[in-house]
């Protein structure tokens, strides 16, 4: 709902090595401690200072190459906040032998993926590709380390892109400024961490090309980097390739020390910050404190305290603020970097509560932690939750590489990830109380409120004067250029592809009609179970929109013999996570748990699905919370535009019903509605179960049989609603006016085929040319060439009936019309210019590569197969995806593009500050409907307005 600001900081996870175990129950009624396998790796260092870490895994067909530089936002020069992040963009773009964005094609066209990211402590660049392309990816890393081209073109383009990213992530979302600006400004006094890592528009505008050149020369070289390679490779081959591509790269000529020696002074008295920002639907109140760096011995106990306070529905914050109805969201996190961190506790207030009351509850909860020892049960539950999170991350070689890399750059110790797990296992109740007393010190707190008002940074300014930070010596090297085409070094050819046996998909049908799909996707002892039932938003009455979603989401609030708190406590003590939700074509329930606890967690999950009671008090509270959450989403241009497109494209048909409901429809849903929905749609003859992960198929089928084999229902299975997509709707141009919106969201939408239709795969292939990832045409035209958005993409959901293909991007308000026209132009181009077989061959690899990466994890496998089952397609289709794409001819892809992606059939929806673009939109399309965001009604195709302007 509140996206990233409501996500706690990364945890310090798990325990010792373990072997996969599957058990029916636990002796003595005690839940065993969960353990996670250690990360096995080999490391060495080249003479030029480059550290190399290898994590081999012959069960995958891919390899991940990642280069981690010890260069984060804390090293931004004076007056240049956001510069390390800007340079992350710059270094990704071109080199002497790679023209602008060639890296996108090198990865996407072989079925791989790539990206880069920047944080306080590091910048990383990574790719995951078929294993045969290891050498090619190492070549690209050499290019960017030794021969980058940093010129006016790349500098100016990427600076404009970063400004759009800032608008999208900070200025447009209701709570973006709080996370990115208010917290860091007040969490630190003297460290450079005080400045926003994403920067500010002013600092970005003042940056120069010479700054970028100086930044590269000061910081980027093998002596500030660690190369981590994870996946399917031969160790001797890797060593030889590393020597070949990195051994001759010299250390930095004019190095600047990356060490930050300063440390934050302790606060000696409390401080109050009352901050304001536009478009804040619900007030926020909270407190922050300073923390030491990542490697400090107190961090393990702080992580356990954080888990007890906030992890899961059995946490103290949830009990005190959510279950009492005082807050819509209750957040607690401990976020650390190498030098320092921040401990935060805050709540987004329910409109029926008041700020003073909620602030008092926050104080009470932390004082209880300071004055009373946590219980043994709380301590064990927190450790198991943290350990289970480690298991999920370590399910793939890429996941292990990233956990090790993040831990390394914030501590300097590649073994820290496992040491941290052991430290958490050793935390005692006395340790938790000790750190609570130390770090919750009321004299060292900063209280913060965040409410609607002007965008005025002075309302949250730290009274401590901003220090002056480091400046860098000027660049001395010449500006490189991309070599002429005939002089460039070509990337290495691919090597040999390793043979990897695909896991067997096993199917079974129980006597009561329940269908089971089981597959072992890996060896890490974590498993996922998905239970698929019919229903979905297409089955919801329009005046009860959100019914299917609410029934699934509230199923775990009570059964005949367990309350919501009992259920949450049981799952969390087992290190399990459970949740339900609904989409267009049905509902699903997901359970993930360590294999050792899967049977016991499964019993609770089965009792929920078979006998949810929907207690009235739980419904009242969660219904109100859902309405409040929807009000938050309606203030976000991106979220609101997606709501509008669904209603505009489907009208009064079943798919036109909002899956999450409207404020009126949610208020109308009763406990009886939920009970009747469960009785009608959650039926064994229509239920399908998927189990995957580190569990053998025969054991998975045994488990499902024990949980659901005796489930019977007297009523017949439900029939699927007829024609949920309805008739094609008229073409419209809709502008939702959101004054003072930080950015505009632009969508162009056309009708698309159903999942089982003959045109599905041809349009999937054609769409990948239009807007498939960063190598699609939309991204090229909107971001790469014009820097109008952080990203522009297109796609369509898999549905049992007709879907919608949408092109979407967020941009500054004044360029909304330009982006909309670019969408229409690219629609025209796709439908009129023939797609070559050479281009489509690359796009097939791009699509099948992303699909196969998803299938490597239990959650990814379950998500794909669940979608297939909901649309009436067998699970074997998951294994046939690549061959299905291979069977699409160029003629079929061209015809699908021409038939479906027609600009004359495209409905346009723009949500933003209309006064900045409405005149230009009217020139494009005179028949424009303008609707005030505050007045919109999503329950009908006219949006509650008789006629537009």
N, C-alpha and C positions, 0 to 999 in steps of 0.2 A: 504493500500500500504506500508506504513512505519510502520505498526502495532502499537505496543504500544507507540512508541515515539511520534506518531501523535495524541495521545489521551490526551485530557486535564485532569487535575486533577479532583478529585471528587468534585462535586458542593455542596453547602449548599442549601437545598431545601425547598420549598413550604410554604404553608400558614396555614389557619385554617381548621377546620373540615367542610365537605360538604356532602350533600346527592346527589345521582345520579339524574341528570336532563337531559332531552332530549328536545332540542328546534329546531325549524325550522329556526329561524333567531333571530337577536338581535335588540331589540328596540333602536331606535335612532342611529343605525349604530355603536355603541360602543361595543368593545369586552370586555365581563366581565372578571374580575380577576378570575383566576383559583385557586381553593383551593384543598387541599388534606386532607383526613381523618387523624386525629391524630392516633398515634400508642397507642393502649390501652394495658396496661400490669399491672401485679402485681409483686411486688418485696419484698424480705425479705433477711436477712443475718443470716447465721449460726454462732454459737459461735466461730468456728475456722476461721472466716473471709470470708468464701465463700459467695459471693453475688449470689442470684438466681432471675432470671427474667422469668416470665411466660407470654406467648402471646397465649391465646387459640383461636382456630378457628375450629368450628365444620363443616365447609363446605368442608374440605379436608379430605382425607383418610390417610394422612401421618402426621408424626411428625418430626421436625428438632431439634436435640440436638446439641448445640454448646458450647464449653468451650473456653473462651477468657482469655488468660493470659496477664498481663501487662508487657510482656517481648518481646521487639522488637530489631531490629538491633542496636538501640542506646545504648543497654547494652552489645554489643559485647566487650569482654575483650581486653586489649592491645595486639596488634599483631595478633588478631584473627578476622579480619573482616569477615562477613558472618557466624559467629558462631551461632547466634540465628536462622538463617535460617537452618543451618546444624542440629541443635538440634531439630528443628521442624520435620525434616525427621527422626531423631533417635527415638524420643518419639512415633512416629506413628507405630513402628515396632513390638516390642514384650514386654511381661510382664511375671510375674511369672506364670500366668495361660493362657497366649496367646502366642503360638509359633510364629516364624517369619511370619509376614504378615497375621496372622489369621484374623485380622480386616477386610481385603479385603473380605474374604469369608463370614464373619458374616453379612456384609452389602449387597454385591452383590447377594449372594445366596438367599436372601429374597426379592429381588427386590428393594433394596435401593442403595444409593450412599454415598460416604464419601470422605473427602479430608482434607487437612490442608493448612494453608498459614501463611506467616510471613511478617510483615511490620515494619516500623520504630517504632511504638508504641506498637505492639502486635503480639502474635502468637495465632492462633485459630485452633481448631480441631472440625470438624462437620460431622454429618451424617443426611441424610433424608431417613426415612424408613417408611414402613407401620406402622400405629399407634399402632398396637398390640405389636410392638417390642420396645416400649419406655423403659421398664425396662432393656432389654438387652443392649441397647445403653448406659444407665446410668451406667451399670456395666462396660462397656468398658472404660468409662471416669474415673471411680474409679480406675480401673487397671492401667491406664497410669499415673494418678496423684500419686498414692500411691505405686505401685509395678512395676515400669518400669525396664526392663533389659537393662543396658547400658554396653555392653561388646565389646570385640575386633571385633567380627563378625559384629554386627550391625554398629559399628563405622566405620570400614573400608569400608564396602559395601556402606553405605550411603554417605560417603565422596566422593567416586568415582562417585556415581550417581549425586551428586551436582556439581562436576566438569564438567560432561557432560551437565547438565542443564545450567551451565555458558557458555559453548561453544555454546550451541544451542541458547540461548537467548541473548548472548552478543557478542561473537566472530564471529559467522556465519552471522547474519544479518548486512547489510551495516551500519545501524545507531545504532547498539546495544551499542557500546562503548560510543557514545555520551550521550545516555540516562542514562546508568548505571554507567559510570565512570566520564565523563567530567563534567556533570551538578553537581552532589553532591560534587565533589572535589572543585568546584569553587563557589558553593552556600553558603557554610559554611566555617568558619575559625577555630573556636574552638570547636564547638559541635561535638559529635561523629557521628552525621548525615552525616558528611563529607565523611565517609568511605562508600564504596559501600555495600548495604545491602546483595547482593548476594556474596560478598567477592571477593577474588582473588585466582588464582591457588596457588600462593606462600603461602598465609596465610592458605589456606585449607591444603596444604601439611605439614605445620609446626604444625598443631593442633594435639593434643594427646588425647587418651582415658581419661587420668586424667583430662584434660580440660573439657571434656564432663561431667564427674561425678561431678566436682566442679560446673559447670554451673547449673546442676539440683539441687544440694543441696542449692545453693545460691538463686535461683529464683523460682523454681517450688513448689507450694503448694496451699492450698485452700485460703490462705490469699493474693495471687496475682491473683486470678481467679474470673471470673463471669460465671456462667452457665445460658445460655439462652435456654429455651425450647419453641418451637412455633409449633402449629398445633392442632390436635384433641386429647385431653386428658381431664381427670377430675381433677380439681384443688386439691381436697383432696387426690386423689391418687398420684399426683405428689409430694405434700408436704411429704407424707409418704415415697415415694421412695427416695427422696432427703435426708431425715433424715437417712434412712437405709443405703444408699450407700456412703454418704459423711460426715455424722455427726461425725464419729469417726476418721476421718483423721486429724492428728495433724497439727498445723501450722509448718512452716519451723523451723528446729532445729537451723540452723546457718544462719539466714536471712541477706541478703544484701539489703540495701535500693534501691528501683527501681527509686527513684526520681533523676532527673537531675536538679541541681540547677543553672548551668551556663546558660547564655543567650548570644546570638551573639552580639558582638560590632557592632555599625553602621559603614559602610564604609564612608570614608571621601574624597576619590578621586577615579576616574574611573580607571579600569584596563582592559587590552586587553589580550585575550588568543587565540592563533592560534594553533589549534590541528589538528593532522593527524591520519589516520587509513587506513588499507588496504580496497580495494573493495568498496570505496565510489563513487557511480556513478555520483552524483550531489553535488556541494558544498552547505554548509549550513552556514547561518549567523544569529546571534541573540544576545540577551542581557538577563541577569538575574539580579534580585535584591533579597535582603533578605526580608522575611515577618515575622510577629510575629506568635505566636502559634494559634492553632485552636480556642480557646475560646476568643481571643481578640475581642473587640467590632468593630474593623474595618473590620473584615473578611466578614461580610454580604455585605457591600458595595463593597469590593474587588471582591466578587463573582459576583455581578451584573455587575461591570465594565468588568470582564472577559467575561461574557456572551455577553455583547454589542460588545466587541472586536472580539470575535471568535466563538460564538455559531451559527452555521447554515450559509446558503448561503447569508443571509441578513446582516451578520456581517461586521464590518468595515475592519477587516483583509482580509476577502474574497473579498470585493469590491476593496480594494487597491492593493492586490497582485495576487489574482487568476483571477479575472475578467479582470484585465489589462494584464494578461499573463506574469507577472514578476516572478511568483513563481509556483512551482508544488504543494507545500504544504505550508500553512501558519498556524502557531501554536501559541497559547497563552494559558497559564494555570497558575492557582494559586494553588500550592500544599502545604498543611500544615500538620503539626504533632503537638503533644502536646506542644513542646517547641518553634518551629520555622517553617518556610516554605520558599518556593522559588516562586517568580513570574518570569515567563519566556515568552519571545516573540522571535520567530525565524521563518525563512523561508528556505525551500529547493528551491534553485534557478533554474529557467528555464534556460537552456543553452543559450538562446538568450539574456538573461539579464546579468548584471554584478554585482558583489558583492557590490560595492560602491553604485550603484543605489538602490538596494534592501535594503541595510542598511539605506539609506537615507529615504526610504519610511517608514520603521519601526519607525524611529525617528519622522517623520512627524505625524504618526498616534497617537503615545503616547503624543506628544506635543499638538495635537488637544484635546485630552482627558483632558489634564491638564489646557488648557486655555479657553475651551468652554464648556458650560453646555450641557449635552446630552439632546436629545429631549424627550418630554413626551412619544412619540410613542416608542422610543428606550427603555426607562425605563420600560414601560408596557410590551413590547415584551420580554425583558430579564426575567422579573419576571414570565411571563406565561410559558416561556420555562423551567425555573428552576422548577416551580410548576408541570408542566406536567411530568418532569423526576421523581419527587417524586411519582406521581401517578403510573408510570410504576413500580417503585421499590416496592411499597407497594401493588401490586396486589396479592401477595401471603404471607402467614404467614412466610415463609422462607425469603422472601425479606424484610419484616418488621423487622425480627430478625437481619438480617445483617445490615440494616441501623441503628438500635438502637445500635448494638454492636460496629460498627465502630465509631459512635459518642461518645459512652461511653468511649472507651479506649483512645481517644484523648482529652477528657475533664474531665472525672470522673463523668459526669452528665448524667444519663440515659434519662433525659428529654431534653437533648440538641438538639436532632434531630428535635423536634417540636419547641423548642425555636428559633432555627436557621431559620426555615421557617417563623416564625412570624417576626424575625429581617429582613429578606429579604423583606417581604411585606412592612415594614416600611421605607426602603431605599428611599432617595430622590435624585433628580438630584444634589443638592448641596453636598450630601454625596459622590456621585461618583466622582465629581470633586475634593473634598477634598482629598480622598484617592489617586487619580491619581497624584495630586501635591506632596503628601507626599512620595508615594512609587515608582513613576517613576523618582525620583530625579536623574538628570544626573550625579551628583557627587558621587552617590552611586551605580553606575551600573558596571557590568562586561560584556564587549562585547566578543563574542566568534565566531570564525570561525572554520569550521570542513570540511576538504578536504582530498582527497586521498593522502596517503603517508605511511610512515612506522608506525608500531605499536609502538609508542614511547611515553610512559606516561609523559616524561619530557616536551613534547609540551603543555600539559595542566596542569602541576603541579601548585598548589597554592603556591605563594611565602611565605605565612605565614607558619612558621614551623608547622608540624603536632604535636598537643599536645600529651602528654602521657596520655592514658586513664586508667580506673580502672583495677586492677587485682583482682582476686577472691581468697579467702582462699582455701587451698587444701581440697579435699574431705576427709571425715572421715568415711563414711559408707562403708560397704562391697559391692562388686559387686554381684548383684543378679543373679540368674540363673532361667531359665525356669524349672518349676517342672517336674518331670517324669510324663508320661501320666496318670498313675493311681492315682496320687496325686493331679492333677489339679482340681480346682473348675470349674464346667461346667457353661456356661452362662445360665441365667434364661430362662425359657420357655416363648413363646409369650403369651400375654394376649388376651383379647377379641377384635376382630376387630369391630370398629364402623361402623354402616350402613350409607353410604353416597349415596344419589341419584344422578345418573349420569345425566347431563343436556341433555335435548331433542334436537336432531338435526332436524331442520325444513328446508325443501327444497321447492323451488318454481321455476317456469319457466315463464318468461315474454312473452308477445305476440311476441316480436321480437327475441325470442330464447335465451336471456340471462338467464343463470341458477344461482340460488341463494342458498347458504347454510348459515343458521343462527343458532347460539347457544349462550346462555348466560352462560359464563364460570365463572362469579364471580359477586361480588357486588361493587367492587371498580369502581368509575366512569371514566374508561378509556376503549376505544374500538379500535379494529383494523379491517380494511377492506382490503382484498387482491383481486385484480382483475387479473385473469389469462387469458392470450391470447396465441394462438399458435405461432410457430416460433421456437426460440431457435437456438443454434449453429448448429443443424443438418440441418437447413434450409439455413444457410449462404453459399454463393458461397465461395470456398476455397480462391480465390483472394480477397474476401471481408470479411474474417473471422473477427468476432467481430461486424458484422452489427446488429444482433438482440440485442446484449448487448448495443451497442451504441445508438440504437433507443430508447430502454427503459430508459437508463440512461440519455439521453438528452431530453426526452419528456417534462420535466418541465422547459425547457429553453425558452419557448414561446408558446403562443396561439394567436388567432386572436385579442384578446383584452387585453392580459396581457403579459408583458415582463418577463424575468427571475427574475429580481429584484422585480417586482410586485408580482410574484408567491411566491418567498421566503419570502417576507415581510408578505404576507397574512398568509401563513402557520405558520410562527414563531410567529406572533401576536396571533394566536389561540392556541399556545402550541402544534401544530401538527407537525408531521414529515411525509415526503413523499419521496418515492424513487422508482426507477425501475431498473430491472436487468433481465438477461436472463441466463438460464442454457442449458442443452443439449436438453430438450424436449419442451421448451416454454419460454415465458417471463412472468413476473409478476410485479405488482405495489402494493406497500404497503402503507397504510395510517394508522397512529395511532394518536388519538386525544382524549382529554377529551370528555366525552359523551356530555357535554353541548355545545361543539363546533363542534361535528361530522358532523352535517348537513351542516354547512357553509364550513368547510374544504372539505367535500365531493363534494360540487359544484365545487370547484377549481380542485380537483382531476379528476372529470368527464370531465371537460372542457379540461384538459390535455390529457387524454386518447382518447377522441373523436376528438380532434382537434389540436394536437401538430403540430407546424409549423417549427421547427428546423431552427431558424435563422442562416444565413451563418456565421456571426461573432461568434456566440456561438459555432457552429460546429468547426470552425477553431481553436479556443482557446482550447476547451475541447478535440479535437482530438490530438492536440499537447501535452496536459497534460496527456492524456492516454498513448501516446507513451513514454513520459518521465517516467511515472509510471511503465510501462512495463520494461523499462531499469533498474529500481531499482530492480524489481522482478527477473530479469535475473541474478542479482548478488547474490541472495539468494539461497544457495544449495537446501533447501527444496522446494521452489517455482519452481525452474527450473526443478527439478526431476519430479514433478507432471506434468508439461507441456510435458516433454519428454515421459512419460509413456502413456499419452493419444494418442499422435501421433503414437508411436510405436505399441500400441495395436489395434488401429482402422485403421491405414493407411490412405487411401484416402476416406474412408467412411465418412458419415455425422458427426458421433460422433468424428471423428478424427480431426475435425476443432476446433481450440482453441476458446473457448467461448469469451475470452477477446481479441482475435485477435493477430496478429503479428505486428511488427513495419511496415512492408511493407503493409499488408492488411489494417491496420488502416489508413495509409496515403492515401490509394486509395478510401476510402469511401467518397461519396459526399452527399450533401443535397438532391439531387434527389433520391439517393439510400435509404436514411432514409424515405423520403416521400412515396416512392413506397412500402417499407417494411410495413409501418404503414397501407397504404391503402389495402394491401393484407392480412395481418395477424391480425390486430386489428379489429375484425369483431363481431358484436353482436351475430350472430348465433354460434360463437365459443368461446364466452366470458363466464367465470364463476366467480362468486363473492362470497367471504366468509366474513361474518361479525361476530365477536365474542367479548367477553368482558363483561362489565357491562351494557349491553343494551339488552332489551327484543327482542326475535326473531321477533315478529310482527312489532315492531318499526324498526328493522333492515331491514326487507323486504320492509316496507314503504319507508325507506330511499333509498334503492337500486332502487326501482321502480321510485322514483322521479328523481333520477340521470341518470338512463340509460333506462327507459321504453320507451322513444320516440326516441331512437337511431336507425337509419336505414342506411343501406349501399346498394347501387345498385348492387354491384358485388357479386358473390357467395362466400360462406365461403371457405377458403383454404383447400386443401387436405394435409394430413400429408406426408412428404417425405417417400418414400419406403426404407426399409432395411437400416436404419441409422447406424447400427452396422457393416454392411458389412460382409465379410468373415473373418474367424479367421486368424490372421497374424502369420508369422513364429516366432518361439522362438528366442529371441535375448539376448545378453549380451552387454549392452551399458555403457560405461564409459565417462562421460562428465568431461573433465579436467578443473578444476578451480584452478589455482595455488594460493597458500596462502589462500585457503578457511579455515575458522576457524573451520570447521567441515565437515564431509561427510554425505550426505543424501542417504539412501539405500532403494530401493523399489523392491519387487518381486511381479509380477502381473500375474494373470491368468484370463481367460474369466469366466463370471458369468451370470446367467440367467436374463431374463427380469422380471419386477415387476409382471406381470400377469401370469408368467409361473408356472407350477406345482412344479418346483424345488426351487422356490423363498424362501418359508418359511423353507423347510429343510436345505437350505444352510445358511440362516440367523441363524438358530439354531446351525449348525455345526461351522460356523464362530465365533460365540460367545465363543465357546470353544477355538478356535485358538487365537483370538486376541481381544476378547470383554472386553475392559477396563482393569483395573489393576489386575483382577483375571483371565485373559486369559493366555494361555501358552506362547505366545510371550513375554509378560511382565515378566512372571516368569523366562524365560530362559535368556532373554537379559538384563533386568534390575535387577531383584531380585537376581538371582544367580551369575551374572557376572559383574553387574554394568557398562555395556557397553553403556548405553543410559539413558536419562531421562525418556523415555517411548518407548514402542514398541507395535503397535496395527495393526489390520487388519479390513477391512470392504469393502463393495461395495455399490455404489449409486443405488437408485431405478431409473430405466430407462424404457422407453417403449419398447426398444429392448435390446439386450444383454448388460450387464454391465461388469465392471472389478473389480475383487477382488484384493486388494493390501495389502501386509504386508509392513509396513514402520517404519523406525526409523532413528534418526540422532545420529552419533557417532564420536569419534575422528577419524581422517583420517586413522591412522595406524590400526584401528580395523574394517574397512569397510568390508574386506573380511570375517572376523569372523562372523559379523552380517549377511551378505548375506548367508553364509553356514548354520547358525542357522535357518534362514527363510526356506531354502530348507529342512532342517532336520525336522522341524515342519510340513511342508507341507506333507512330507512322513508319519510322525506319524499320522497325522489327517486322512489321506486316508487309512491307514492300520490297526490301532488299533481300535477295536470296541468302540463306545461311549455308555456308560452304561445309562440306564434309570434314575438311581439316579443322575448322573451328568447332564443329559439333563433337569431333573426337576428343578434343581437349575438354570440352564441357562435360562429356560423359565421365571422364576421369575425375573432374572436379566434384561432380555429384556423388559418384560411387565412393570416392575417397571419404567424403564427409559422412556418408551413410555407414561405411564400415568402421570408422572411428567410434561412432555412437554405439555400435553393436559390441564393442570391446568391454563396456562396463555393464553391470547388471541393470542399473537404472536406465541406461540408454537402450539396451535391448528391450526391456519391458515397455519403455515408452513407445518404441517403434511398433512392436508387436501388438500392444494394446490398441494403437490407432488402427492397425489393419483389422483386428477383430471387430472393433466397433463399426467399421465400414463394410463388414461382411466378407472379408478377405482372409484367407488362411495364413498361418504363420510362416509357411515356406516362402511366401513372397519376400520376406526379409532377406533370405539368402539369394533370391533371384533378381534383386534390384538391378545389379550391374548388367545382367544379361537382358533384362527388359529394356534398359536404355540402349544397349547395343543393337537391339532389334528395331529401334526407331530410325527410319530413313530421313535423309535431308528433306525430301519432298513432304513427308508427314509433319516434320517440325515446322517447315515453312507454311504449310496449310493451317496448322494450329495457330501459329502466330497471326496469320492473316484473318482467320475466322474469329479469334477471341480478342486479340490485343489491338483493337480498333479505336483510335482517338475519338471518333464520332459516337462511340458507345460508352465513353468514359465519363463517369460522375466524378466531379472534383469537390473535395471538402478541404477547407482551410480554417484552422482555428488560430486566432491571433489578434493582435491589435489592428482592427480593420481599417482604421483611418490612415494607416501607413501603406495600404496596398489596394484598397477597394476600387479606386478609380481605374487602376491598371487592369484589375480583374474584369471590370465591366467592359473595358475595351476588348478583352479576349472573348468574353462571353456575356453579352448584354443581359441575359435572363438570369440574374444572380439573386439568390435568396439570402438575405442577411438576417441572422437571428442572434439576439443577445445571449451570451453564455449563461447569464443569470436566469433567463426565462425558459431555457430549453426543456422540453419534455421528450424523453427518449422512448416513451411507450408507443408512439405512433409515427407513421411516416411523415406526417405534417409537422412533427416536433412541437405540437401545441400552438402553432401559428397558422392562422387562416390563410394568409398570403404573405409572400416576402416583398421586400422593397424592389 
